[in-house]
Amino acid sequence: MTLPTVAIIGAGPAGLTAALELIRNGGYQVVVLEADDIVGGLSRTVNHNGNRIDIGGHRFFSKSDWVMDWWRQMLPPEPAMNGSSPGPAMMVRNRLSRIYFEGNFFAYPLKAGPETARKLGFLRVARMLASYGRARVRPRRPESNLEDFLINRFGRMLYETFFREYTEKVWGVPCRDISPEWGGQRIKGLSVTKAALHALKAPFQRSGGVAQKGTATSLIEQFLYPRLGPGQMWETVADAIRDGGGEIRLRQPVVGIRHDASRVTAVVTRDQESGAEDIVAADHVISTMPVADLLAGFDPLPPEPVREVGAGLRYRDFMTIGLLLRKLRRTAGASPDSAINLVPDNWIYIQDRGVKVGRLQVFNNWSPHMVSDPGTAWIGMEYFCQEGDDLWSSPDADLATLGADELQRIGLADPEDVLDSVVIRMPKAYPAYFGSYDRFSTIRAYTDDISNLYLVGRNGMHRYNNQDHSMLTARFAVEAIVGKGTEKAAIWNVNVDDDYHEEKSA
């Protein structure tokens, strides 16, 4: 008896979660088609000369018990059994983020207190509080863009001081041109009031580990993290898929989707080395590839209104410049016992117009095993750009020089202390909430009517999902395929509220 085939486009968190859940269910032939030569998507770990890079930073924390249990099952937080890899596979890490602004470091979220007031100036703080009060008394209605969303929650002065510059670096457009939905999905549940209450309660709360159920996601203080970075999780999942009889075909980008208007019949791939095309007949298709590319490959093409919206979807591309340093400069927060002046941050947001970098990661603090030599500092400098623009197209050597110069400009390191560098470019890292996004419902209605096609994950749904959201969308797609009564609406309902909808219904 021939098993029904499920073709899964993309080997990121959503695609690999779907593949493993189908194999665990049994009764399906699973084929994962991945354009790259590595699994994990944005959640991969890049190994450069023994130093590992986490693309974008991935905290393993979720309000979904299903996701947390899934992660722990794949990488138990216990010592490795073979003795060759000491330490836990999954570690509990403390979260620290700061904002760099006007030569000072501020806690993120901001903490009320004399230190913050001294750095900002008491007059500016008073104006911020007055601005916040006005926003609470007379909020902008309707919230027609991201600027309205942020001002309503933080006040204009706080927004302009600590939110606008970084956000506009990320997207490359003014906040007033971005849909408020982005704020609803990225910093939902966070406001000045909630941050203040969290800070007041913190000294009186006992540590509950990573199970911070009542805490807004932006305020969590602990998270799980694989010892060798997020890619360790997804490489482990990929091994389990292969062990269970599934296929993962790397360097096989999907270039065509054949369908008869009501069902997908086959997926066409093109081998990156030989250029040869292959047709994968499929009974079901789960897609995590960018929606614009998916629709462009439809054969026959979608109706004109759908094509128009698909062609108008926009993306923001992403680049990490990894710099290995002899040491950092002695600066605020650096450990007095550290020979390399290591700061304690997981990441630092750069709210400064004088440099192009948007955020810094300190990989030593994600996991000490991310760094080959613990006597060096391993820094990731994150830049937001467009594929083909001057920044994206610059030679790697020039970008390494730019990164070193900007580290010097913000006072964190000296160029002469750079030991090694690497540049990693990630196209279509962020689906944008502008362009034709306001008409995305046209695409959803069209693809929902194709009975055996399921859009999941960040780019698959053109939605700024975290990896746990992506995993949940994959879970519901699998439940729909195996006949557990789940409708496609359940997939789209993930990440639309403060609480994940399956927990609310329970």
C-alpha positions in Angstrom: 0.0 0.0 0.0 1.4 3.4 -1.0 1.4 5.9 1.8 0.1 9.5 1.0 2.9 11.9 0.5 3.2 15.2 2.3 5.7 17.6 0.7 7.0 20.2 3.2 8.6 23.3 1.7 11.3 24.6 4.0 13.4 23.0 6.8 13.1 25.8 9.4 11.2 25.4 12.8 7.8 25.2 11.2 8.7 22.7 8.4 10.7 20.4 10.7 8.1 20.4 13.4 5.4 19.5 10.9 7.6 16.7 9.5 8.4 15.1 12.9 4.7 15.3 14.0 3.6 13.6 10.8 6.2 10.8 11.3 5.1 10.4 14.9 1.5 10.1 13.8 2.4 7.4 11.2 0.8 6.7 7.9 2.5 9.3 5.7 5.6 9.6 3.5 7.3 12.9 4.4 9.5 14.8 2.1 11.1 18.1 3.2 12.4 20.3 0.5 15.0 22.9 1.5 16.7 25.5 -0.7 19.7 25.9 1.6 22.5 23.4 2.5 21.6 23.6 6.2 18.5 23.1 8.3 17.0 25.5 10.8 16.1 28.5 8.6 16.7 31.6 10.7 17.0 29.4 13.7 20.2 27.8 12.4 23.6 28.0 14.1 26.5 29.1 11.8 29.9 27.7 12.8 32.8 29.9 11.8 36.2 28.6 12.9 34.7 27.0 16.0 32.8 30.1 17.0 29.0 29.9 16.6 26.5 32.5 15.5 22.8 32.6 16.4 21.1 34.4 13.6 18.9 37.0 15.3 18.9 35.6 18.8 16.5 32.8 19.8 15.2 32.5 23.3 13.6 29.1 23.9 10.6 30.3 25.9 7.0 29.9 25.2 3.6 30.3 26.9 2.6 27.1 25.2 3.2 24.0 27.4 3.1 21.9 24.2 6.0 23.8 22.8 8.0 23.8 26.0 7.5 20.0 26.4 8.4 19.4 22.8 11.7 21.3 23.2 12.6 19.4 26.4 11.8 16.1 24.8 14.2 16.8 21.9 17.0 18.3 24.0 16.5 17.3 27.7 18.1 19.7 30.1 20.3 17.0 31.5 24.0 16.2 31.1 25.0 14.6 27.8 25.1 10.8 28.1 28.2 10.0 25.9 30.7 12.0 28.0 32.1 13.6 24.9 30.0 16.8 25.2 30.0 17.9 28.8 27.2 20.0 30.2 23.5 20.1 29.6 22.0 20.0 26.1 19.6 22.7 27.2 20.6 25.3 29.7 18.6 27.8 31.7 19.9 31.3 30.9 19.3 34.7 32.4 18.0 37.3 30.0 19.6 40.8 30.0 18.9 43.3 27.3 20.0 47.0 27.3 19.6 50.0 25.1 22.5 52.1 24.0 21.4 55.8 23.8 23.5 59.0 23.9 26.5 57.2 25.2 24.7 55.5 28.0 23.3 52.0 28.6 19.7 51.6 29.8 17.9 48.5 30.9 15.3 47.1 28.6 12.5 47.4 29.4 13.4 50.7 31.1 13.5 50.6 34.9 12.2 53.6 36.9 14.9 54.8 39.4 17.4 57.4 40.1 20.1 55.9 37.8 17.8 56.1 34.8 16.7 59.6 35.8 20.3 60.7 36.2 21.3 59.4 32.7 18.2 61.0 31.0 18.0 64.1 33.1 15.2 64.7 35.6 13.5 67.3 33.3 13.4 64.9 30.4 12.0 62.2 32.7 9.2 64.5 33.9 8.3 65.3 30.3 8.2 61.6 29.5 5.8 61.0 32.3 3.6 63.9 31.3 3.7 62.6 27.7 2.7 59.1 28.8 -0.1 60.6 30.9 -1.5 62.5 27.9 -1.4 59.3 25.8 -3.3 57.4 28.4 -6.0 60.1 28.8 -6.3 60.9 25.1 -5.1 57.9 23.1 -4.9 58.0 19.4 -8.0 56.5 17.8 -8.1 54.6 15.6 -4.6 53.1 15.7 -3.9 53.3 12.0 -0.2 52.7 12.1 2.7 51.5 14.3 3.5 55.1 15.5 -0.1 55.4 16.9 0.3 51.9 18.6 3.6 52.8 20.3 2.6 56.4 21.3 -0.6 55.0 22.9 1.4 52.6 25.0 4.5 54.7 25.9 3.8 58.3 25.2 5.3 60.4 22.4 8.6 61.3 24.2 9.4 57.8 25.3 8.5 56.5 21.8 10.8 59.0 20.1 13.6 58.4 22.5 13.7 54.6 22.7 11.6 53.1 20.0 11.5 55.1 16.8 15.1 55.0 15.7 15.6 51.3 16.2 12.3 50.3 14.6 12.9 52.5 11.6 16.4 50.9 11.2 14.7 47.5 11.2 12.2 48.3 8.5 13.8 51.1 6.5 10.5 53.1 6.5 8.8 55.5 9.0 6.8 53.9 11.7 3.7 55.8 10.4 3.9 53.6 7.2 3.9 50.3 9.1 0.7 48.5 10.1 0.0 48.5 13.9 -0.4 44.7 13.7 3.4 44.5 13.9 3.3 46.0 17.3 0.4 43.8 18.3 2.5 40.7 17.5 5.9 41.8 18.8 5.3 43.8 22.0 1.7 42.9 22.8 0.9 43.1 26.4 3.8 45.5 27.2 3.2 49.1 28.4 4.8 51.5 30.8 2.3 50.4 33.5 3.0 46.7 33.0 6.8 47.2 33.0 6.6 49.3 36.2 4.4 46.7 38.0 6.8 43.9 36.9 9.8 45.8 38.3 8.0 46.5 41.6 6.9 42.8 42.0 10.3 41.3 41.0 12.1 41.6 44.3 9.2 39.8 46.1 8.8 36.9 43.6 10.4 33.5 43.9 12.2 32.2 40.8 9.8 30.0 38.9 12.5 28.9 36.4 11.4 29.4 32.8 7.7 28.9 33.5 6.8 32.6 33.7 3.1 32.2 32.8 1.9 35.6 34.1 4.7 37.6 32.5 4.5 39.5 29.2 6.9 37.9 26.7 9.0 41.1 26.5 9.6 41.0 30.3 10.7 37.4 30.8 13.9 37.1 32.7 14.9 33.4 32.1 14.8 31.1 29.1 16.1 27.8 27.9 18.9 27.7 25.3 20.7 24.8 23.5 24.3 24.5 24.5 25.5 24.9 20.9 22.9 27.4 19.8 19.4 27.0 18.2 20.7 25.0 15.3 21.5 22.1 17.8 17.7 21.8 18.3 16.8 21.7 14.6 19.7 19.4 13.7 18.5 17.0 16.4 15.0 17.2 15.0 16.3 16.6 11.4 18.1 13.5 12.6 14.9 12.2 14.2 13.0 12.8 11.0 15.5 10.8 9.0 15.6 8.0 11.6 11.8 7.9 11.3 11.9 7.3 7.5 11.4 10.9 6.4 13.5 12.6 3.7 15.2 16.0 3.9 16.4 17.1 0.5 18.9 20.0 0.8 19.8 22.5 -2.0 16.4 21.8 -3.6 14.5 25.1 -4.0 10.9 24.8 -5.0 10.3 26.6 -8.3 6.8 25.4 -9.2 3.5 24.5 -7.7 1.2 22.5 -9.9 -2.5 22.5 -9.1 -6.0 22.2 -10.5 -7.5 25.2 -8.6 -8.9 23.1 -5.8 -5.8 21.0 -4.9 -2.1 21.0 -5.3 -1.0 18.0 -7.4 2.8 18.3 -7.4 5.8 20.4 -6.3 8.6 21.1 -8.7 12.2 21.5 -7.4 15.4 22.5 -9.1 18.7 21.0 -8.0 21.1 23.9 -7.2 24.2 22.0 -8.5 22.9 20.3 -11.6 20.0 22.6 -12.5 17.9 19.5 -13.1 14.2 19.7 -12.2 12.3 17.1 -10.2 8.6 16.7 -9.8 7.4 15.6 -6.3 3.8 14.3 -6.5 2.0 15.3 -3.3 -1.2 14.5 -1.5 -0.7 17.4 0.9 1.7 20.4 0.8 2.8 22.4 3.8 4.6 25.6 2.7 6.9 27.8 4.8 8.5 29.6 1.7 7.9 33.3 1.2 4.3 33.8 0.0 5.4 36.1 -2.9 7.7 33.3 -4.2 5.1 30.6 -3.7 2.4 32.4 -5.7 4.9 33.3 -8.5 5.5 29.6 -8.9 1.8 28.6 -9.3 1.0 26.7 -12.4 -1.5 27.8 -13.6 -1.0 31.3 -12.1 -3.5 32.6 -9.5 -6.1 35.2 -10.5 -4.8 38.7 -11.2 -5.9 40.3 -7.8 -4.0 37.6 -6.0 -0.9 38.0 -8.1 -1.0 41.7 -7.6 -1.1 41.4 -3.8 1.6 38.8 -3.9 3.9 40.9 -6.1 3.4 43.9 -3.7 4.5 42.0 -0.5 7.7 43.4 0.9 10.5 41.9 3.0 13.4 43.2 5.0 16.8 41.5 4.7 19.3 40.9 7.5 23.0 40.7 7.9 25.2 39.7 10.8 28.8 40.8 11.1 30.6 38.4 13.5 33.7 40.0 15.2 36.0 38.0 17.4 37.8 40.3 19.8 40.8 40.1 22.1 38.8 42.1 24.6 36.2 44.8 24.9 36.7 48.2 26.4 36.0 48.6 30.1 32.4 49.9 30.0 29.2 50.1 32.0 28.2 46.7 33.3 31.4 44.9 32.5 32.4 42.3 35.0 35.3 43.5 37.1 36.7 40.0 37.2 36.6 39.6 33.4 40.0 39.8 31.6 38.2 40.6 28.4 35.8 43.2 30.0 32.8 41.1 29.0 29.5 42.9 29.4 26.6 40.8 30.7 24.1 41.4 27.9 22.5 38.9 25.6 21.9 41.7 23.2 22.1 45.5 23.1 19.7 47.7 21.1 21.5 50.6 19.4 19.2 53.6 19.5 21.7 55.9 17.9 21.5 57.7 14.5 25.3 58.0 14.3 25.8 54.3 13.4 24.1 51.8 11.1 24.1 48.8 13.4 20.7 48.0 14.9 21.6 45.5 17.6 24.6 43.7 19.1 24.6 40.1 20.4 27.2 38.9 22.9 27.4 35.2 22.0 29.5 34.4 25.1 26.4 35.1 27.2 24.0 33.0 25.2 26.1 30.0 25.9 29.8 29.8 26.8 30.0 26.9 24.3 29.3 29.2 21.4 32.9 30.5 21.7 35.9 28.4 20.9 38.3 30.4 23.2 36.6 31.7 26.3 39.4 34.2 26.6 37.9 36.1 23.6 34.7 38.1 23.1 32.5 36.9 20.2 30.1 39.7 19.1 27.4 39.7 16.4 26.6 43.1 14.9 23.1 43.1 13.2 22.3 45.2 10.3 18.9 45.6 8.5 19.0 46.2 4.8 17.6 45.3 1.4 19.0 42.6 -0.9 21.1 44.4 -3.5 21.5 47.7 -1.7 24.9 49.3 -1.0 25.2 47.7 2.5 24.1 44.2 1.3 26.5 44.3 -1.7 29.6 45.6 0.2 32.6 43.3 0.2 32.9 41.2 3.4 36.2 42.9 4.3 34.6 46.4 4.0 31.8 45.2 6.2 34.2 43.9 8.9 35.9 47.3 8.9 32.5 49.0 9.2 31.6 46.8 12.2 34.9 47.4 14.0 34.6 51.2 13.4 31.1 51.3 14.7 32.0 49.2 17.8 34.7 51.9 18.4 32.2 54.7 17.9 29.9 53.4 20.5 32.7 52.8 22.9 32.7 49.0 23.1 35.9 47.9 21.4 38.9 49.0 19.5 39.5 47.9 15.9 43.1 46.7 16.7 41.5 44.0 19.0 39.7 42.3 16.1 41.0 38.7 15.6 38.6 37.3 13.1 35.4 38.2 11.3 32.6 36.7 9.2 29.6 38.1 7.4 26.3 36.2 7.1 23.5 37.5 4.9 19.9 36.3 5.3 17.4 37.4 2.6 13.7 37.8 3.4 14.3 37.6 7.1 11.4 39.8 8.0 8.0 39.9 6.3 7.0 43.5 6.2 3.8 45.1 7.4 3.6 47.6 4.6 3.5 47.3 0.8 0.4 45.3 -0.1 0.1 43.7 3.4 -3.2 45.5 4.1 -4.7 43.3 1.3 -3.2 40.1 2.5 -6.7 38.7 3.1 -7.0 38.3 -0.7 -4.2 35.8 -0.6 -5.4 34.0 2.5 -8.9 33.5 1.0 -7.4 32.1 -2.2 -4.9 29.7 -0.6 -7.5 28.6 2.0 -9.7 27.4 -0.8 -6.9 25.0 -2.0 -7.9 22.1 0.2 -4.5 20.4 0.6 -2.3 23.4 0.9 -1.3 24.7 4.3 0.6 28.0 4.9 2.7 28.0 8.1 5.6 29.7 9.7 7.0 33.2 9.5 7.4 33.6 5.7 4.8 31.0 4.9 2.1 33.2 6.5 3.9 36.6 6.0 3.6 37.1 9.7 6.4 38.0 12.1 6.2 34.8 14.1 8.6 33.7 16.8 9.8 30.1 16.4 7.3 28.8 19.0 4.4 30.5 17.0 5.8 28.8 13.8 5.8 25.4 15.6 2.2 25.9 16.7 1.1 26.7 13.2 2.8 23.5 12.0 1.1 21.5 14.7 -2.3 22.6 13.6 -1.6 22.0 9.9 -0.6 18.4 10.8 -3.8 18.0 12.9 -5.8 19.1 9.9 -4.1 16.7 7.6 -4.5 13.7 9.9 -8.2 14.4 10.4 -8.3 15.6 14.0 -10.9 18.2 13.2 -8.6 21.2 13.1 -9.6 23.8 10.5 -7.2 26.2 8.7 -8.5 29.0 10.8 -6.7 27.5 13.8 -3.4 28.0 12.0 -4.2 31.7 11.3 -5.3 32.3 14.9 -1.8 31.6 16.3 -0.1 34.8 17.5 -3.1 37.0 17.4 -3.6 37.4 21.1 -1.6 37.7 24.3 -2.4 34.1 25.1 -2.1 31.4 22.6 -5.5 30.4 21.5 -5.3 26.7 22.3 -4.5 27.6 25.9 -7.4 30.0 26.1 -9.9 27.4 24.7 -8.6 24.9 27.3 
